[in-house]
Amino acid sequence: GEIDGYSLVLSPAMIGVSNILGLLTADGSRDEVEVMDEIGSHGGVTASAAYSNGIYALVGEYTTHEELLDLTSFFRKIESIEKTEVHQTIGPIGTQMELSRMHLRVLKPLLHEPRLSVVAVSKKSGLTARRVRRLLNQLEESGAVRFQALLELGAANSIPFLARVTWDEKIANYQEIWDWIVKTYPLSHWQTFVSATEPVLYSLIAMESLVEVNEVTRALRKNEKINSVKALISKYHKFYPSTTRLKLVEMIEEAYPDPPD
């Protein structure tokens, strides 16, 4: 896998957003890309992917229980979907912070060019490099804004897969399992989604061959704290605008009506 780019977004805490991971099982009667795009057509979905064995995975956002119900109801109504599994997920949510006009001013040029240097942001914003650096440091320390990596998981002949891992709650917790995976596969591990309601997590990992995928699943099973492991091989994936992204764009455009640089 490779990083295909970055997206500047607000942290979940800034707008009270919670996240879900969904696993949908289809009967195989429809085109996979078509189903994936239909899943992504809901405004609450930020990413969707087609996996092996008729499984589709998605990442979603919601702010109220009504929005969560709307999401799950939408999934159940999709033609060819036979089973839905939705997990509210655990993860860092950042902190709340009031963004001043100066903060938004330095974020404006980064909105579509998140890799700009401090000097470049200084030139585009009309602020001194020293002030830009101070404002960016404030944003970084607060965790109010994030640079979210957009992954090109199938690049460089890699094989991305989701490892579904369950564990024995009597002898371990999710943090131990998560830390072990990250430590064992520091270059291959991309992201882990931990269920808030049951002892299961899904780790997104990219290996170079099916042999290596099997080696990872076998190594996970040998961990005495882990009960079971299943691997879902990725076929297609796509990202969609998130609430945390759209709200940041709205805030910047309200403060500075000109189109973002």
Buried (B, 14 or more C-beta within 10 A) or exposed (E): BEEEEBBBBBBBBBBEBBBBBBBBBBEEEBEBEEBBBBBBEBBBBBBBBBBEEBBBBBBBBBBEEEBBEBBBEBBEEBEBBEEBBBBBBBEEBBEBBEBEEBBBBBBBBBBEBBEBEBEBBBBBBEBEBEBBBEBBEBBEEBBBBBEBBEBBBBEEEBBBBBBBBBBEEEEBEBEEBBEBBEEEBEEBBBEBBBBEEEBBBBBBBBBEEEEBBEEBBEBBEEBEBBBEBBBBBBBBBBBBEBBBBBBBBEBBBEBBEEEBB
